[in-house]
Amino acid sequence: MFNDAEKKAIYKAIYTRRDIRTFLPDHVPSEKIDKLLDAAHHGPSVGFMQPWNFILVTSNKTKEQLAWAADKERRALAIHYEGEKATKFLSLKVEGIKQAPLTICVTCDPTRGGSHVLGRNSIPETDILSTACAIENMWLAACAEGLALGWVSFYKKNDVRDILNIPPHIDPVALLSIGYTEDYPEQPILEKANWEKRRNLDQLVFKEKWDEHLYKKNQTS
């Protein structure tokens, strides 16, 4: 059971967690990193497969290589967006890798647990979903510890495999920049910049079955 103060703390972390793009070079104590990793390792895992590994990168040379991989993809993505604003958002992600004192590559091993893992037999993607749950746990723990975390989600996976010596069958799911920041916004950055508006939850909830009529209506409203 949780008392009222504990409940508020949980929801505060959920609602104030942000995807951060600018970092200070200040060192992050190892005990705080251990807490983040332990929180991630306690993420819910389908079939208890625990498919994740965590590669901690502090070398400036390696971070520069990862930034190169992200920037190469950023330039490829730029053709899909118009205006300086879009380019700026993507470039900040790249700079964040170089600024933050620590980058963590979170990987997923689709072979862990063997050929027959509860849940994955039916839905193979549950290993990736489990890894995403671990990342969310880490994100919430970072928020609670006063740390900033930015998720870099554009790069060619084989580039990251080559840079970090990751075997071909292992999936590099995320590059997470971690450190302190002077810019922790009250709203998500893209929401604040009117990149997109938060959808109305009521429009996303159906009862008993999928409601195609309501879905189409909400898509156009």
C-alpha positions, 0 to 999 in steps of 0.5 A: 500500500502507498500513502498519499505522499508516496502516490503523489511522488509516483505521479509527479515523476510520471507527469514531469519526466521530460526528454532532455536535449541540452546537458551540463558536463558535470560528473554524475555520481556512480551511485546514482547511475547504479540506481537508474540501472537497478530501476531499469533491471526491475522493469516488467519483462514478459516471460521474465526473459530480461532481454536487456543489456546496458553499455555505459559510454563515457569516452568522448571519442566514442560519444563523438562516433555515436553523435556522427551516426545520429547526425548522419541519420538526422541529415537523411531525416531532414528531407521529411520536415520543413523549416528551421525548427525541425532541423534544430530539434533534430540537431539538439539531440545530436549535440546532447550525446556529445554534451552529456557525461554519460550515454547508455546504449540499451540493447535487446537480446531476442535469443535470451531464454531460448526458443520458447519463452512465455509470451514471446512464442505468441508475440515476438515483439514482447522482448522489445516491449520489455526493453522499453519498460526497462527504459521507462523505469530508468527514465522515471528514476532519473527524474526522481534523482534530479537527472536529465535523460534524452532518448536518441531514436534516430540512427542506423542500427548497424552503425551503432553495432559497429561503434560499440562492437555489438553482435549482429543479432543484438538489437541496439534499442536506444541511446540515452544521454544522461546528465544534469541540465539547466533547462528542464521544461514544465511541458514536453519540448515538442508540445511546448513548441506546438509540434503536436498537441496532446490528444484527448484521452476520452477520444482514445478509449473505446468500450468493449470493441474497436469503434471504427465510427468514433475512430474516424470521427476523432481522426478528423476532429 
